[in-house]
Amino acid sequence: MTPPAHAHNPHEALRKGRRRPKLRRRVHHMLGGEGHQDPWVKLVDYALIGLIILNIISVILESVATLQIAHGPVFHYFDLFSVAVFSVEYALRVWTAVEHEDRRFHHPLWGRLRFMATPLAIIDLLAVLPFFLGIFVEIDLRAMRVLRLLRVFKLTRYSSAMTMLIAVLKQEVKAVGAILFILAILIVFCASVMYLFEHPAQPNAFPDIPAAMWWAVVTLTTLGYGDVTPITPLGRLFAGLVAIAGVGMVALPSGILATGFAEQLRQRREEYRERVAEAMVDGRISRAERHELDEMRETLGMSEEEAAAILHRVAKSGLAVAVCPHCGGALEGYHGTLTAEEIDERR
């Protein structure tokens, strides 16, 4: 048998060896790994977002018995199609993980394993895992539908609001953990006291402390379902105090998260402002810099109006210098500033 031609041609073998990394980098780019400004990348994003939304609608409609009986095969084949698409997407993301800028993912094996342990990769896996589990393990159809709703969390990848929420939770994790710890102590304490007051009068409603915890939870969270209520004078007095304390307990985490959101917005604006100032040192913003700023704006979840306002303030702050409208170079002897509109016209 005659050996292949490239066996005697090292240049041909090297060229073929480079083809795969080039394809892998292109796939990584198409999946949004290098930004989402490319029209083709946006098309892939919109297609995946649309498929996720259709999956959520499909799961909800399939829970209606009449629709499930009438259109069961349609729901089934659509689920097969969705699982195929999401499985290919997950496999491609794992395959192209080594193309990430983060050096932790550069190792061919350990880098991919680290990527598979990231929150977004776990969400992608959970989107298809129920289907494959159903092949080997018998799962109730209702549980299967609920598990398929986990695909809604795939929208986290495309939502700046969800990204900001995760960042806020990471930033305020100690404060939120402290609030939850205090809330747990209060639930146990309130349930114990209410059991002491109400058990003799209502042995069925407050048979033990674990059962009384339900009353403590709905009262401290100000829900108050009304299925379990105190009837003794001491029980009602204590319940009133618990309800008042519950208002404060609800306000505490709300205030912490609101402050965290405000701090995240401030940090993102400051980060964008610093990058704009760096880009405008030479008095103009090039196309490459404009593209980078647009990518950063979308990553930070900022609106175009907000970004334009920051650009305008930086331009008026004296960080920009005049540029020649013909060659784009800085004009010597001029120390004025340019407006954002002038910079856009002259870039």
Secondary structure as UniProt FT lines:
FT   HELIX           5..8
FT   HELIX           10..30
FT   TURN            31..34
FT   HELIX           39..62
FT   HELIX           65..95
FT   HELIX           96..99
FT   HELIX           103..105
FT   TURN            108..109
FT   HELIX           110..116
FT   HELIX           119..136
FT   HELIX           141..148
FT   HELIX           149..158
FT   HELIX           160..171
FT   HELIX           173..198
FT   TURN            199..201
FT   TURN            203..205
FT   HELIX           209..220
FT   TURN            221..222
FT   HELIX           233..279
FT   TURN            280..282
FT   HELIX           287..300
FT   HELIX           304..316
FT   TURN            317..318
FT   TURN            325..327
FT   TURN            332..333
FT   HELIX           340..346
//
